[in-house]
Amino acid sequence: MKYLLTILLFAAAALTSAHGQQQLYAATGFGGSAGELYILDPADGSVITDIGPLNDSDGNNYALTGLRYDPSSGILYGITGSSPTAPNSLVVVNPGNARVSYVGGPFDSRLSDVAIDPFTFIIYAVSGSSKNFYIVDKLTGLTTKIGDTGLNPQRGGGLAANSRGVLYGTNDDTLYTYDKVTGLATEVGNTRLQNYVNALAFSPAGVLYGIEGANNSGSSNRQRWLVVIDSSDGSAVELGETVGNLNALAYVPVP
């Protein structure tokens, strides 16, 4: 299975690179660490470009726990967790220079990641401080509770939508799908990783990437690995160590 995943991964990376369609963006923000925006190599998690600090026009820094590109508007949204600026809020990120613009908040709950439905363009979210599943308003940052996931509050807590609009998320060491009407989670399978997956993103070719994160107690720079996850059974493969404290992941079209 790992062999098949590796073949799929490199085929997808080559396809994306050949067409120059989208790049894999990542942002730091775990545990209130400083926010920085990067472009990663999807083959091994190495840094292609360090775009810069996630600052607003006044120089205030934003730590992100989620990133998601909205194809209906061309906007890259971010969510803050325990950010030094505007915690638990919705922001817009300029992918070219990492400039952040505040939208609104705070959220009713500390959100761990967001996904955008490719058909309705609704922002969905999971929480690291409650069992609830949410919709986030793009204009105000206000959250609306859909229902109970049936799980404990998210640990790791990645979320992403595939091209068919199916919402996938991680909690503890397990991959789930989420019902967009009720918020209820359905188990797909165990990731078989040592650590939780903090962020998720589907590539244009349909490959599910994630950021696996170790807490590294006592360290200010927690280890991170880029992983690829089989969305049919939840099993994951580490591709390589990447930037510490990464907590958000998204594919974004090349300008």
C-alpha positions as CSV (number, residue, x, y, z in Angstrom):
1,M,0.0,0.0,0.0
2,K,2.8,2.4,0.9
3,Y,4.4,1.6,-2.5
4,L,1.2,2.5,-4.3
5,L,0.9,5.7,-2.3
6,T,4.4,6.7,-3.3
7,I,3.8,6.2,-7.0
8,L,0.5,8.2,-6.8
9,L,2.3,11.0,-4.9
10,F,5.1,11.5,-7.4
11,A,2.8,11.2,-10.3
12,A,0.6,13.9,-8.8
13,A,3.5,16.1,-8.0
14,A,4.9,15.8,-11.5
15,L,1.5,16.6,-13.0
16,T,1.1,19.7,-10.9
17,S,4.6,20.9,-11.6
18,A,4.3,20.3,-15.3
19,H,1.1,22.3,-15.7
20,G,2.2,24.9,-13.1
21,Q,-1.4,25.1,-11.9
22,Q,-1.2,25.2,-8.1
23,Q,1.4,25.3,-5.4
24,L,1.4,23.9,-1.8
25,Y,1.3,26.7,0.7
26,A,1.8,26.2,4.5
27,A,1.8,28.5,7.5
28,T,3.1,28.4,11.0
29,G,1.0,29.1,14.1
30,F,1.0,26.2,16.5
31,G,0.8,27.2,20.2
32,G,1.0,30.9,19.5
33,S,4.2,30.7,17.5
34,A,4.9,33.5,15.0
35,G,3.1,33.2,11.7
36,E,5.2,32.7,8.5
37,L,4.0,31.7,5.0
38,Y,5.8,29.2,2.9
39,I,5.6,27.3,-0.4
40,L,6.5,23.6,0.1
41,D,7.8,20.9,-2.3
42,P,5.0,18.3,-2.3
43,A,7.5,15.6,-2.9
44,D,9.4,15.9,0.5
45,G,8.1,18.9,2.4
46,S,11.2,21.0,1.8
47,V,10.8,24.8,1.4
48,I,10.6,26.2,-2.1
49,T,10.0,29.7,-1.0
50,D,9.8,31.5,2.4
51,I,7.3,34.2,1.4
52,G,7.6,36.0,4.7
53,P,5.9,36.8,8.0
54,L,2.2,36.9,8.2
55,N,1.8,40.6,9.1
56,D,-0.9,43.2,8.6
57,S,-0.2,46.7,7.3
58,D,0.8,47.8,10.8
59,G,3.3,45.0,11.3
60,N,1.2,42.9,13.6
61,N,1.8,39.2,13.2
62,Y,-0.8,36.5,12.8
63,A,-0.4,32.8,13.7
64,L,-2.6,30.6,11.6
65,T,-4.2,27.2,12.3
66,G,-5.9,27.0,8.9
67,L,-5.6,28.1,5.3
68,R,-8.0,27.6,2.4
69,Y,-8.3,29.0,-1.1
70,D,-11.8,30.0,-2.3
71,P,-12.0,29.4,-6.1
72,S,-15.2,31.4,-6.3
73,S,-13.5,34.6,-5.3
74,G,-9.8,33.9,-5.7
75,I,-9.3,34.7,-2.0
76,L,-7.0,32.8,0.3
77,Y,-8.6,32.7,3.8
78,G,-6.9,31.9,7.1
79,I,-8.0,31.3,10.6
80,T,-6.1,32.2,13.7
81,G,-5.9,30.1,16.9
82,S,-3.8,31.4,19.8
83,S,-2.4,34.1,17.6
84,P,-0.6,37.1,19.1
85,T,-2.9,39.2,17.0
86,A,-6.7,38.7,16.7
87,P,-7.0,35.1,18.1
88,N,-9.8,32.9,16.9
89,S,-10.6,35.0,13.9
90,L,-11.0,34.9,10.1
91,V,-8.4,36.7,8.0
92,V,-7.5,37.1,4.3
93,V,-3.9,36.3,3.2
94,N,-2.2,37.7,0.2
95,P,-0.3,34.6,-1.2
96,G,2.2,36.8,-3.0
97,N,3.6,38.7,0.0
98,A,2.0,37.1,3.1
99,R,0.1,40.4,4.0
100,V,-2.8,39.7,6.3
101,S,-6.2,41.5,6.4
102,Y,-8.5,41.0,9.3
103,V,-12.1,39.9,8.5
104,G,-13.8,39.3,11.8
105,G,-14.2,37.3,15.0
106,P,-13.8,36.0,17.5
107,F,-15.2,32.6,16.7
108,D,-17.6,30.9,19.2
109,S,-15.0,28.1,19.5
110,R,-11.3,27.7,18.9
111,L,-11.3,26.3,15.3
112,S,-8.5,23.9,14.3
113,D,-9.0,23.9,10.5
114,V,-11.4,24.9,7.7
115,A,-12.5,23.5,4.4
116,I,-14.4,25.1,1.4
117,D,-17.0,23.1,-0.5
118,P,-16.0,23.2,-4.2
119,F,-19.7,23.5,-5.2
120,T,-21.3,25.8,-2.7
121,F,-18.1,27.5,-1.6
122,I,-19.3,27.4,2.1
123,I,-16.5,27.4,4.7
124,Y,-16.8,24.5,7.1
125,A,-14.8,24.2,10.3
126,V,-13.9,21.8,13.1
127,S,-13.0,22.8,16.7
128,G,-10.2,22.1,19.1
129,S,-12.2,23.2,22.1
130,S,-15.7,21.7,21.5
131,K,-17.3,18.7,19.8
132,N,-19.2,21.0,17.4
133,F,-19.1,21.4,13.6
134,Y,-19.4,24.9,12.1
135,I,-20.0,27.1,9.1
136,V,-17.9,30.3,9.0
137,D,-19.3,33.5,7.4
138,K,-16.9,34.9,4.9
139,L,-17.9,38.5,5.4
140,T,-18.1,38.7,9.2
141,G,-16.1,35.7,10.5
142,L,-19.1,34.7,12.6
143,T,-19.6,31.0,13.2
144,T,-22.9,29.0,13.0
145,K,-23.0,25.6,14.7
146,I,-24.3,22.8,12.5
147,G,-24.2,20.0,15.0
148,D,-22.1,17.6,17.1
149,T,-19.4,15.6,15.4
150,G,-19.8,12.7,17.9
151,L,-16.1,13.0,18.7
152,N,-14.0,14.6,21.4
153,P,-12.7,18.1,20.6
154,Q,-10.2,17.9,17.7
155,R,-6.6,16.9,18.5
156,G,-4.6,17.7,15.4
157,G,-7.8,18.5,13.7
158,G,-7.1,18.9,10.0
159,L,-10.1,19.4,7.5
160,A,-10.3,19.5,3.7
161,A,-12.8,18.9,0.9
162,N,-12.1,16.8,-2.1
163,S,-13.2,17.6,-5.6
164,R,-16.6,15.9,-5.0
165,G,-17.3,17.9,-2.0
166,V,-16.6,15.2,0.6
167,L,-15.2,16.6,3.8
168,Y,-12.3,14.7,5.4
169,G,-10.8,15.4,8.8
170,T,-8.4,14.1,11.3
171,N,-8.9,13.7,15.0
172,D,-6.3,12.0,17.2
173,D,-4.8,9.2,14.9
174,T,-7.9,8.7,12.8
175,L,-9.2,10.0,9.5
176,Y,-13.0,10.7,9.3
177,T,-15.5,12.1,6.9
178,Y,-18.0,14.7,8.1
179,D,-21.7,15.1,7.2
180,K,-22.3,18.7,6.0
181,V,-25.9,18.7,7.2
182,T,-25.4,17.3,10.7
183,G,-21.7,17.6,11.4
184,L,-21.5,13.9,12.4
185,A,-18.2,12.2,11.8
186,T,-17.8,8.7,10.2
187,E,-14.5,6.8,10.7
188,V,-12.4,6.0,7.6
189,G,-9.4,4.5,9.3
190,N,-6.2,4.9,11.4
191,T,-3.4,7.0,10.0
192,R,-0.8,4.7,11.6
193,L,1.4,7.8,12.4
194,Q,3.1,8.5,15.7
195,N,1.7,12.0,15.9
196,Y,-1.6,13.8,15.1
197,V,-2.2,15.4,11.8
198,N,-2.6,19.2,12.2
199,A,-3.6,20.3,8.7
200,L,-5.0,18.8,5.5
201,A,-5.1,19.8,1.8
202,F,-6.1,18.0,-1.4
203,S,-3.9,18.5,-4.4
204,P,-5.5,19.2,-7.9
205,A,-4.9,15.5,-8.7
206,G,-6.9,14.4,-5.6
207,V,-3.9,13.4,-3.4
208,L,-4.6,14.2,0.3
209,Y,-1.6,15.8,2.0
210,G,-1.3,16.5,5.7
211,I,1.1,18.0,8.3
212,E,2.0,15.6,11.0
213,G,3.1,17.4,14.2
214,A,5.0,16.4,17.3
215,N,4.5,18.6,20.4
216,N,8.2,18.3,21.4
217,S,7.5,19.3,25.0
218,G,9.9,22.0,26.1
219,S,10.8,23.1,22.6
220,S,9.6,26.3,20.9
221,N,10.0,24.8,17.5
222,R,7.8,21.6,17.3
223,Q,8.7,19.1,14.6
224,R,6.6,18.7,11.5
225,W,6.5,16.2,8.7
226,L,4.6,16.4,5.3
227,V,2.6,13.2,4.9
228,V,0.3,11.8,2.2
229,I,-2.9,10.0,3.3
230,D,-4.9,7.3,1.6
231,S,-8.4,8.7,1.8
232,S,-9.9,5.2,1.3
233,D,-8.5,3.7,4.5
234,G,-6.8,6.6,6.4
235,S,-3.3,5.1,6.3
236,A,-0.5,7.7,5.9
237,V,3.1,7.9,4.7
238,E,5.7,10.4,5.9
239,L,7.4,12.2,2.9
240,G,9.9,14.3,4.8
241,E,10.5,16.6,7.7
242,T,9.4,20.2,7.1
243,V,9.2,23.5,8.8
244,G,8.6,23.4,12.6
245,N,5.3,24.7,14.0
246,L,3.4,24.4,10.7
247,N,-0.3,24.3,11.4
248,A,-2.0,25.2,8.1
249,L,-1.9,23.8,4.6
250,A,-3.6,24.8,1.2
251,Y,-3.2,24.4,-2.5
252,V,-3.3,27.8,-4.2
253,P,-3.2,28.5,-8.0
254,V,-0.1,30.1,-9.4
255,P,-0.8,33.7,-10.5
